[in-house]
Structure formats: C-alpha cells, structure tokens
Amino acid sequence: MKPAKRTRRQSQARAQRSKRAELRPIGVIRSSIKNRREAPKQGSEGAPDAWLEVHPAVAQALDGLKPGDELIVVTWLHQARRNVLKVHPRSDPRRRLTGVFATRSPDRPNPLGLHPVTVREVAGNRLRIGPIEAIDGTPVVDIKPVLCAIQRP
Amino acid sequence: MKPAKRTRRQSQARAQRSKRAELRPIGVIRSSIKNRREAPKQGSEGAPDAWLEVHPAVAQALDGLKPGDELIVVTWLHQARRNVLKVHPRSDPRRRLTGVFATRSPDRPNPLGLHPVTVREVAGNRLRIGPIEAIDGTPVVDIKPVLCAIQRP
C-alpha cells in the first residue's frame, strides 16, 4: 500500500505546484536608474528610455512588435514590500492614509508594475522602450499591446 | 558543525522562497460567465458587470475606492496555457501567426489579465465592477487606479 500512497501524495503535490500562480520572468529591464531613490514615481515624470531584454527561450513571442507600438510592460517590483495595505498617496504625509488598491504604490500584496511605454527600436530579442521608471534589473513578466486608449469611451 | 550547516541551508531556502515571484490571490471574480466559451474577448465587447470579492485579510487596502472610479483589475487567468508563444490574433486563422506579446491572447507565459473597469458599488469587502469578461472563479491578484487615460498625451 505504501508505494501507491506515496504516488498519490506526489501527484497531489504536482497538481498543487501547477495550480500555484508562480510568475516566471520573461525578461529584464536594463536602465540607467539604479535604485528606488533615483526613480520617478511614473514614467511620464521625466523617466528615461531603457532596454527590455527578453529571454531567448520566449523571444519568438515578440514577433509582430515594431517601433511606435504602444505597450503595457508588466514588471515584478522585486524591491517592494508585500505586507503594506495602506500608504500616504505619493509619500505625502499630509495626504490621508489610503488603501494601496486606490493608489499606484509599489508596496502592495502582489507588487506588479504596469508601465505604459512606446517601442523605440526592436533589436533581436531586445526592445528599446520608454519612458519607464523601473529600476535596472527589474524582472519583466508580461508585455501587452495597449487597448485602453482606443477602447475606452 | 552539522546544525550550523543545516541552519545556513535553511536560511538560503527561505531567501530563495521569498525572492520567488509567487502571486497570492487577493480576491476572486463572481460572474454570470461560467466558462471560456461564453466569455467575450474584451470587456467592451458586451461583457456583464460582476462582483469582485476581496479576501478579508486585505480588505483595508480598498479604503478610498468609490463608485465611478476607473480601475485596472489584474487577474490570474487560471485556465490559460503557459506554453503558447504564437497565436492567430482573435483566433482568426486568416490572420498570420503572431507573438503573444503583440496580442491580448490569454494563453502566454504568465497568464495575467488586465481589465479596465468602472466601480459601480462598494459593499464592504465586495466591489461591483464592469464591464468585465473574466469568468466566474478567476483569481484577482491586484487592483490599481487607471493612469493611462489621464497621463498619456
């Protein structure tokens, strides 16, 4: 009976693992911004352009992208704190404590960053994009074409 | 020496775990759409309103949200396939195979859904939102106020 039990337990563990929402980085940001202190709060607030290096294993998923395209780059804000539920908006202590879901604070239960950018250049598995406030080394988890600008009334 | 070694190995494992980009659902979609076949491709294509139930442990992160707010709800598309790198856009076989990063296909390495919605009602830890094409039971991983509409030129 023991081997059968172990097999069942193993396959349950496998099912559990595959259900888990674990992000696999598909690339990384290469930027002149080296730490959180240097980063503007939003890309539109004076952020530079940066390179997005896509891992060779998924590079064919870039096929169809071209300069001028508007994208949402989704990052994993690896330096953020996940146990923060309320913040002063824009770190201004005069503004009242507000739930992180009503703000764009990087500190939040799942620290995902959404960055609207324009593609400047496509060079193999690298995209020149901007403006973007993400710091050097930030993992990228998804890239999507912008819909909101054209589909919202 | 052995206990010291084990402690070091344990703390390395702990560090590894904490670095891993593992999403923790913060809520769930309760919708009249029960499967992928019934779901429109985008919220703006005839999707209904739905309830977003936020887990009590993080409900205070909703503080500040009110009816009329425009949000991006980020979901984990738990029924999507993660090994798809190219698709025919909008499942139209006449359109040429395109990299998933140039499309909004739910099948992609990290199946995150971005849903622009309007808040209709706030009822404790539940938000009535819409229109949204996500199916019933879809895990929600983040909620952010819309910036793109007001900040993009």
Interface residues (C-beta under 8 A of the other chain):
Chain A: K19 R20 A21 E22 L23 R24 P25 I26 Q42 S44 V54 V58 Q60 A61 L62 D63 G64 L65 D69 I72 V74 W76 H78 R82 L85 K86 L97 T98 G99 V100 F101 A102 T103 R104 R108 P109 N110 L112 L114 P116 P139 V141 D142 I143 K144 P145 V146 L147 C148 A149 Q151 R152
Chain B: K19 R20 A21 E22 L23 R24 P25 I26 Q42 S44 V54 V58 Q60 A61 L62 D63 G64 L65 D69 I72 V74 W76 H78 R82 L85 K86 L97 T98 G99 V100 F101 A102 T103 R104 R108 P109 N110 L112 L114 P116 P139 V141 D142 I143 K144 P145 V146 L147 C148 A149 Q151 R152
